[in-house]
Amino acid sequence: MSELDYLNARLRAMRGFLLSRQDYEQILALPDLPALMAYLLDGPYGRSIESVGEATSDVARVEEGLRRNFSETLAKLFAISTGEPQEGVRLLLGYWDIYNLRTILRGKNGRLPAEEILPSLIPTGFLDEAALEELCRQPDLYAVVNLLVTWRSPYGRPLILALKDYHEPKDLLFLELVLDRFYFEQAFGKLEQARFTHSDRDALQMILSLLVDRTNLMTALKVVEEQITLVDKERYFLSGGRVYTEQDFDRLMAARTLQEALEGARRSLFEPALRDLEQPPGGISLLSMVERQLDRVLLRKIRALMRTDPVGMAVVASYLLDKIREIANLRMILRGRLVNLPEPELLRFLILEY
């Protein structure tokens, strides 16, 4: 049995613990938060939730349990991978290092205490729980970057150089893009060097390219929505995508309104996902709905790849995205129940396609 065959065999077993359509139907039919809590405690997430012990509330306990479960899943995925499949898993999990660092930088930029930042983080094994907690305990954004430099983290150097252009909270967007650029450049470089099969390289290349396009689109939409004035627009464009060129990116950022930018973004592969976007209920940004729609595109594309190569790296990527989707769905259901969000509104934020 090859390394990838072994990994895929283990993944088939792990898929058995993912929620089914019937599970979601039962969850959505539950009358209140206590019923949802009981359901989750009796299922695959029960052990992780019980491991939290006492918490400020049942909601906080479930949130932390979901986070721990996801972290354990990522650690297991990496542990059962060997050889070339492990390189592919490492490449994909690197995206979560960037997610964690961006979340910490945003928290420090907003002067949030560590206790409010930590629940949103996902330890991957590369930045473990202790490292993430230490970063969150730093007094400010500068201290976070300096600690990464002290640790000789690969993310420290690009961030310390970027800090020269950080003068006020709105400049955070540039720091985030420095991290994104570093990750994608490293990932594309490693993809070329690793000895993947042609089909696996194509699958990983497509995933990275769509993530680049997703990042470029969200950057342009944020610039338009927040009316941010950029001096050097070319510094904010990430190369490597397949949907938007640099000229497309400039046109999107030149839009006068968010709706105008979305109209321009629809003239692309993302058109079905961005069609007929409705204004979300109060307190929820339209961009958060856009992000969920883009997640749908990525999931469908990877599933299509998995059908053409049912024993390749697309299977690994598909499982990872399905797990991410499940955690996001449960968090949204939990928060929706907390504020009594009507079910039709709640369903707009869930990704339930199978």
C-alpha positions in Angstrom: 0.0 0.0 0.0 1.4 3.4 -1.0 1.7 6.3 1.4 -1.3 8.1 -0.3 -3.4 4.9 -0.3 -2.8 4.5 3.4 -3.7 8.1 4.1 -6.9 7.9 2.0 -7.9 4.7 3.8 -7.5 6.5 7.1 -9.5 9.5 5.8 -12.4 7.3 4.8 -12.6 6.2 8.4 -12.4 9.8 9.7 -15.1 10.8 7.2 -17.4 8.4 9.1 -17.4 10.9 12.0 -18.5 13.9 9.9 -22.1 15.0 10.2 -24.5 13.8 7.6 -27.5 15.6 6.0 -29.8 13.7 8.4 -27.6 14.9 11.4 -28.1 18.5 10.3 -31.8 18.1 9.9 -32.0 16.8 13.4 -29.8 19.6 14.8 -31.9 22.3 13.0 -35.1 20.8 14.5 -33.8 21.1 18.0 -35.9 23.6 20.0 -33.2 25.5 22.0 -29.6 25.8 23.1 -29.8 23.1 25.9 -31.1 20.6 23.4 -28.3 21.5 21.0 -25.7 21.1 23.8 -27.1 17.7 24.7 -27.0 16.6 21.1 -23.4 17.6 20.6 -22.3 16.0 23.9 -23.8 12.7 22.7 -22.0 12.8 19.3 -18.5 13.0 17.8 -17.8 16.3 19.5 -18.8 15.1 23.0 -15.3 14.1 24.2 -13.8 17.5 23.1 -16.6 19.5 24.7 -16.4 17.5 28.0 -12.6 18.1 28.1 -13.2 21.8 28.4 -14.5 21.5 32.0 -16.0 24.6 33.5 -16.5 27.6 31.3 -18.2 30.9 31.6 -21.2 29.6 29.8 -22.5 26.5 27.8 -21.9 28.5 24.6 -18.3 29.2 25.5 -17.8 25.5 26.4 -19.2 24.3 23.1 -17.1 26.9 21.2 -13.9 25.8 22.9 -14.8 22.1 22.4 -15.3 22.7 18.6 -11.9 24.5 18.5 -10.2 21.6 20.3 -11.8 19.0 18.1 -10.6 20.8 15.0 -7.1 21.2 16.3 -7.0 17.5 17.2 -8.2 16.6 13.7 -5.5 18.7 12.1 -2.8 17.2 14.3 -4.1 13.7 13.5 -4.2 14.5 9.7 -0.6 15.5 9.8 0.5 12.6 12.0 -1.0 9.9 9.7 0.6 11.5 6.7 4.1 10.4 5.5 6.3 11.2 2.6 4.9 13.2 -0.3 1.3 13.2 1.1 2.7 14.8 4.3 4.3 17.6 2.2 0.8 18.2 0.7 -0.8 18.3 4.1 1.9 20.6 5.5 1.3 22.9 2.5 -2.4 23.0 3.2 -2.1 23.4 6.9 0.3 26.3 6.5 -2.8 28.3 5.5 -4.0 28.0 9.1 -0.8 29.4 10.5 -1.6 32.5 8.4 -5.2 32.5 9.6 -4.0 32.3 13.3 -1.5 35.1 12.9 -4.0 37.4 11.0 -6.5 36.8 13.8 -4.0 37.7 16.5 -2.9 40.8 14.6 -6.5 41.9 14.2 -7.1 41.3 17.9 -4.1 43.4 18.9 -5.0 46.1 16.4 -8.4 46.3 18.0 -6.9 46.2 21.5 -8.8 43.0 22.4 -7.6 41.0 25.5 -6.1 37.5 25.0 -9.3 35.9 26.3 -11.3 37.2 23.4 -8.7 36.3 20.7 -7.8 32.7 21.8 -11.2 31.1 21.2 -11.0 32.0 17.5 -7.5 30.3 17.0 -6.9 26.8 15.6 -3.6 25.3 16.8 -2.1 23.3 13.9 1.0 21.8 15.4 3.3 24.3 13.8 2.0 27.1 16.0 0.8 25.1 19.0 -1.5 26.1 21.9 1.3 27.4 24.0 2.8 29.5 21.2 -0.5 31.0 20.3 -1.4 31.8 23.9 2.0 33.5 24.3 1.4 35.6 21.2 -2.0 36.6 22.4 -0.6 37.7 25.8 1.7 40.3 24.2 0.8 43.9 24.9 0.5 45.1 21.4 0.9 44.3 17.7 4.6 45.3 17.7 5.3 43.0 20.6 3.7 40.1 18.7 5.9 40.6 15.7 9.1 41.0 17.8 8.3 37.8 19.6 8.0 36.0 16.2 11.4 37.4 15.3 12.9 36.2 18.6 11.5 32.7 17.9 13.1 32.9 14.5 9.7 32.2 13.0 9.7 32.4 9.2 6.8 34.9 9.5 8.9 37.3 11.7 11.1 38.8 9.0 8.4 39.8 6.5 6.3 41.3 9.3 9.1 43.2 10.9 9.9 44.8 7.5 6.2 45.6 6.9 5.9 47.3 10.3 7.7 50.3 8.8 4.5 51.0 6.8 2.2 50.5 9.8 1.1 53.8 11.3 -2.6 53.5 12.3 -5.2 50.7 12.6 -6.4 51.0 9.0 -2.9 49.9 7.9 -3.5 46.4 9.2 -4.7 45.4 5.8 -1.2 45.7 4.5 0.3 43.6 7.3 -2.3 40.9 6.6 -1.4 40.9 2.9 2.3 40.6 3.7 1.5 37.4 5.5 -0.7 36.2 2.6 2.0 37.0 0.1 4.6 35.2 2.1 2.5 32.0 2.5 1.5 31.8 -1.2 5.1 32.5 -2.5 6.4 29.8 -0.1 3.6 27.3 -1.0 3.9 27.7 -4.8 7.7 27.3 -4.4 7.4 24.2 -2.4 4.8 22.8 -4.8 7.3 23.1 -7.6 10.1 21.5 -5.6 8.2 18.5 -4.2 7.9 15.3 -6.2 4.1 15.1 -6.5 2.4 13.3 -9.3 1.1 15.4 -12.1 -2.5 15.1 -11.0 -1.7 15.9 -7.4 0.4 19.0 -8.4 -2.5 20.2 -10.6 -5.0 19.7 -7.7 -2.8 21.6 -5.2 -2.0 24.3 -7.7 -5.7 24.9 -8.4 -6.5 25.1 -4.7 -3.8 27.6 -4.0 -4.8 29.7 -7.1 -8.4 29.8 -5.9 -7.3 30.9 -2.5 -5.3 33.7 -4.1 -8.3 34.8 -6.1 -10.5 34.7 -3.0 -7.9 36.8 -1.1 -7.7 39.4 -3.9 -11.4 39.7 -4.2 -11.9 40.1 -0.4 -9.1 42.7 -0.3 -10.7 44.7 -3.1 -14.2 44.5 -1.5 -12.8 45.6 1.9 -11.0 48.6 0.3 -14.3 49.7 -1.3 -16.5 49.0 1.7 -14.2 50.9 4.1 -13.3 53.6 1.6 -9.6 53.0 2.2 -7.2 55.1 0.1 -4.3 53.1 -1.2 -1.1 54.8 -2.5 0.5 51.8 -4.1 -2.3 49.5 -5.2 0.1 47.1 -6.9 1.4 46.1 -3.4 -2.0 44.7 -2.5 -2.4 42.4 -5.5 -1.3 38.8 -5.1 -0.1 36.9 -8.1 -0.9 33.3 -8.8 -4.6 33.4 -9.2 -6.7 32.2 -12.2 -9.8 34.4 -11.9 -8.7 38.0 -11.5 -5.9 39.8 -13.3 -4.2 42.8 -11.8 -6.3 44.9 -14.2 -9.5 43.3 -12.9 -8.3 44.0 -9.3 -7.7 47.7 -10.1 -11.2 47.9 -11.6 -12.8 46.3 -8.6 -11.0 48.7 -6.2 -12.1 51.7 -8.4 -15.8 50.9 -7.7 -17.7 53.7 -6.0 -19.8 51.3 -3.9 -19.7 47.8 -2.6 -22.6 46.8 -4.8 -20.8 48.1 -7.9 -17.7 46.2 -6.9 -19.7 43.0 -6.5 -21.3 43.5 -9.9 -17.8 43.7 -11.4 -16.7 40.6 -9.4 -19.6 38.6 -10.8 -18.2 38.7 -14.3 -16.0 35.7 -13.5 -15.9 32.1 -12.3 -17.4 33.3 -9.1 -20.6 34.6 -10.8 -22.9 31.8 -9.6 -21.7 32.3 -6.0 -22.2 36.1 -6.0 -25.5 36.1 -7.8 -28.5 37.4 -6.0 -26.7 38.2 -2.7 -29.3 39.6 -0.2 -28.6 42.1 2.5 -27.9 40.1 5.7 -29.8 40.6 9.0 -28.6 43.4 11.3 -25.2 43.0 12.9 -23.8 40.7 10.1 -21.7 42.2 7.3 -22.4 41.5 3.7 -18.7 40.5 3.2 -19.2 37.6 5.6 -21.8 36.3 3.3 -19.5 36.8 0.3 -16.8 34.8 2.1 -19.2 31.9 2.7 -20.2 31.9 -0.9 -16.6 31.7 -2.0 -16.1 28.8 0.4 -18.8 27.0 -1.5 -17.0 27.6 -4.8 -13.8 26.1 -3.4 -15.5 23.1 -2.0 -17.3 22.3 -5.2 -14.1 22.6 -7.3 -12.2 20.3 -5.0 -15.0 17.8 -5.0 -15.0 17.8 -8.8 -11.2 17.1 -8.7 -11.8 14.3 -6.2 -14.3 12.6 -8.6 -11.7 12.6 -11.4 -8.9 11.4 -9.1 -10.5 9.5 -6.2 -7.1 8.5 -4.7 -5.2 11.7 -5.0 -4.4 14.8 -2.8 -7.8 16.3 -3.7 -9.3 13.7 -1.4 -7.2 15.1 1.5 -8.1 18.7 0.6 -11.8 17.7 0.3 -11.8 16.2 3.8 -10.1 19.2 5.3 -12.6 21.6 3.7 -15.5 19.4 4.8 -14.2 19.5 8.4 -13.8 23.3 8.2 -17.3 23.6 6.8 -18.7 21.5 9.6 -17.1 23.5 12.4 -18.2 26.8 10.7 -21.8 25.4 10.4 -22.0 24.4 14.0 -20.6 27.7 15.2 -23.2 29.5 13.1 -26.0 27.4 14.3 -24.8 27.9 17.9 -24.7 31.7 17.5 -28.0 31.7 15.6 -29.7 29.9 18.4 -28.2 32.3 20.9 -29.8 35.3 19.3 -33.0 33.5 18.1 -32.1 34.0 14.4 -35.0 32.7 12.3 -34.3 29.5 10.5 -34.6 30.9 6.9 -32.0 33.6 7.9 -29.7 31.0 9.6 -29.8 28.7 6.5 -28.4 31.4 4.3 -25.1 31.2 6.3 -24.8 27.4 6.3 -23.1 25.3 3.7 -25.1 22.1 3.6 -24.4 20.8 0.1 -23.3 17.2 -0.2 
